[in-house]
Amino acid sequence: MAESLAARLGEPDGPEVVLITTGKSPSWFDQLTMDRARGAMIWRLRSADIFGRFRAFYPRTSGGSNIIVHSKVSIFDDRIVRVGSANLNNRSFGFDTELELGVACDHDDAARVNVSALRDRLVGHFLGVTGDAVGKARAELGGLVPAIDTLNREGRLVPVDPSRRSAFEEFIAAYHVGDPTEVSDSWRLGRRRERLFDEARAQGERRAGGSAVR
């Protein structure tokens, strides 16, 4: 998914991609595993964001306290809303048992207006402004990213720092320790890493029509 988003961010007419997540997981194990793997994804997307359409934030209160974002909500193109328990990682998609609800409204203009309003209210909630203020800024500035940049005057949304500070953290992120796709790869880190590279190479080949360099 990160590679697919990175490819779209590299297109002149590609989408805006905005992530609002927890700044730091509450448990030491999740900080070491989930946060490090997430950092690799954010670093990849930022490196591909040549047109300035990607943002990754964590929210905090007006008093400066960090907010833990445990909800998993995704909104795509004012057409699809997804609410569920799955994180955007290998473990949730293949190892754990998760539940998802998706609502699609491709051909219902009124529903799409409601989806857009929901997105604006969610973003406004973390910015400390109304959904109408977000919608107005989007219309005036031409997108969600410039709207957030303009309305975030109090710094309620803080850029996520994806950096790793030790060789051990680099190892955790590179081999997705704590993030297995299935039972068979739970303790086979080399197999997991090679599978991830194979999937990325296959995606590159599909995009290039079979001419990707291995």
C-alpha positions in Angstrom: 0.0 0.0 0.0 2.8 2.4 0.8 4.4 1.7 -2.6 1.0 2.3 -4.4 0.6 5.6 -2.5 4.2 6.6 -3.2 3.6 6.0 -7.0 0.5 8.2 -6.9 2.2 11.0 -5.0 4.8 11.1 -7.8 2.1 11.9 -10.4 1.4 15.6 -11.2 -2.3 15.0 -10.9 -2.2 12.5 -8.0 -4.2 12.6 -4.8 -3.6 14.3 -1.5 -2.8 11.8 1.3 -3.3 12.9 4.9 -2.6 10.7 7.9 -3.6 11.6 11.5 -2.3 9.1 13.9 -0.9 8.7 17.4 2.4 10.4 18.0 3.8 7.6 20.1 2.2 4.3 21.1 1.4 3.9 24.8 3.3 0.6 25.3 7.0 0.1 25.0 6.6 -3.0 22.7 4.3 -1.1 20.2 6.7 1.8 20.2 9.5 -0.5 19.3 7.7 -2.5 16.7 4.6 -0.6 15.3 6.0 2.9 15.5 9.3 1.9 13.9 7.6 0.2 11.0 5.2 3.1 10.6 8.2 5.5 10.5 9.6 3.6 7.5 6.3 4.0 5.7 6.1 7.7 6.4 9.7 8.2 5.3 9.0 6.4 2.1 5.9 8.6 1.3 7.6 11.8 2.2 10.5 10.9 -0.1 8.0 10.4 -2.9 6.0 13.5 -2.2 7.6 15.8 -4.8 4.5 17.9 -5.2 3.8 18.5 -1.5 0.6 16.6 -1.2 1.4 14.3 1.8 1.1 15.1 5.5 1.4 12.8 8.5 0.4 14.4 11.8 -0.3 13.5 15.4 -2.8 15.6 17.4 -2.5 17.3 20.8 -4.8 19.3 23.0 -4.8 23.0 23.3 -2.8 22.5 26.5 -0.1 20.6 24.7 -0.9 17.0 25.7 -0.6 14.3 23.1 -3.8 12.6 22.0 -3.9 8.8 21.4 -5.8 8.1 18.1 -7.1 4.6 18.5 -9.9 4.8 15.9 -9.3 3.4 12.4 -11.2 5.5 9.9 -10.4 6.1 6.3 -12.1 8.3 3.7 -11.3 8.0 0.0 -12.2 10.5 -2.7 -15.5 11.5 -0.9 -16.8 8.1 -2.1 -15.8 5.4 0.4 -15.8 5.4 4.2 -14.1 2.6 6.1 -14.4 2.1 9.8 -12.9 -0.9 11.6 -10.4 -2.4 14.0 -7.6 -3.1 11.6 -4.4 -1.1 11.6 -2.6 -0.4 8.3 0.0 -3.1 8.9 0.8 -6.8 8.1 -0.3 -8.1 11.5 -3.9 -6.7 11.2 -4.3 -7.8 7.6 -3.1 -11.4 8.0 -2.4 -12.4 11.5 -5.0 -10.9 13.8 -8.8 -11.2 13.5 -10.3 -7.8 12.6 -13.7 -6.4 11.6 -14.4 -3.7 9.0 -17.4 -1.8 7.8 -17.1 -0.1 4.4 -19.7 2.3 2.8 -19.4 3.2 -0.9 -21.5 5.9 -2.5 -20.2 6.2 -6.1 -23.5 7.3 -7.6 -25.2 9.1 -4.8 -24.3 12.8 -4.8 -26.1 13.5 -1.5 -24.2 10.7 0.2 -20.9 12.1 -1.2 -21.7 15.5 0.3 -22.2 13.8 3.7 -18.9 11.9 3.3 -17.1 15.2 2.6 -18.7 16.8 5.6 -17.7 13.9 7.8 -14.1 14.2 6.7 -14.1 18.0 7.3 -15.6 17.5 10.8 -13.0 14.8 11.7 -10.1 17.1 10.6 -11.7 20.1 12.3 -12.0 18.1 15.5 -8.3 17.7 15.8 -7.6 21.3 14.6 -10.0 22.8 17.1 -12.2 24.3 14.4 -15.5 23.5 12.8 -16.0 21.2 9.9 -17.5 24.2 8.0 -14.2 26.1 8.5 -12.3 23.2 7.0 -14.7 23.0 4.1 -14.4 26.7 3.4 -10.6 26.6 3.6 -10.5 23.6 1.2 -12.7 25.5 -1.3 -10.7 28.7 -1.1 -7.2 27.1 -1.1 -7.9 24.2 -3.5 -7.3 21.2 -1.2 -7.3 19.6 2.2 -3.5 19.9 2.6 -3.3 23.7 2.2 -6.5 24.0 4.3 -4.8 22.1 7.2 -1.6 24.1 6.8 -3.5 27.3 7.0 -5.9 26.4 9.9 -3.2 24.7 12.0 -2.1 28.1 13.5 -2.0 26.8 17.1 0.0 23.7 16.2 -2.7 21.3 17.3 -1.5 18.9 14.5 2.2 18.1 14.8 4.3 16.4 12.0 5.2 12.8 12.9 8.9 12.2 13.3 9.8 9.0 11.4 13.5 9.0 12.4 15.2 6.0 14.0 18.0 6.6 16.5 19.8 3.3 16.9 21.0 0.2 14.9 18.5 -1.9 16.8 15.6 0.3 15.7 16.8 0.1 12.1 16.7 -3.7 12.4 13.2 -3.6 13.9 11.9 -1.5 11.0 13.7 -3.3 8.3 12.5 -6.8 9.3 9.0 -5.7 10.6 9.6 -7.4 14.0 6.3 -7.8 15.7 4.3 -7.4 12.5 3.8 -10.9 11.0 1.5 -11.5 8.0 0.6 -15.0 9.0 1.5 -17.7 11.5 4.1 -19.3 9.3 6.3 -16.1 9.2 6.0 -15.2 12.9 9.5 -16.3 13.7 11.1 -16.2 10.2 12.1 -12.6 9.8 14.2 -13.2 6.7 11.3 -14.8 4.9 9.1 -11.8 5.8 11.6 -9.3 4.5 12.1 -11.1 1.2 8.4 -11.4 0.7 8.0 -7.7 1.2 10.7 -7.0 -1.4 9.1 -9.4 -3.8 5.7 -7.6 -3.5 7.3 -4.2 -4.1 9.2 -5.5 -7.1 6.0 -7.0 -8.5 4.2 -3.7 -8.1 7.0 -1.9 -9.9 6.8 -4.4 -12.8 3.1 -3.9 -13.1 3.4 -0.2 -13.2 6.2 -0.4 -15.8 4.5 -3.0 -18.0 6.9 -5.7 -17.1 10.1 -3.7 -17.6 11.1 -3.1 -13.9 14.8 -3.7 -13.1 15.3 -6.3 -10.4 
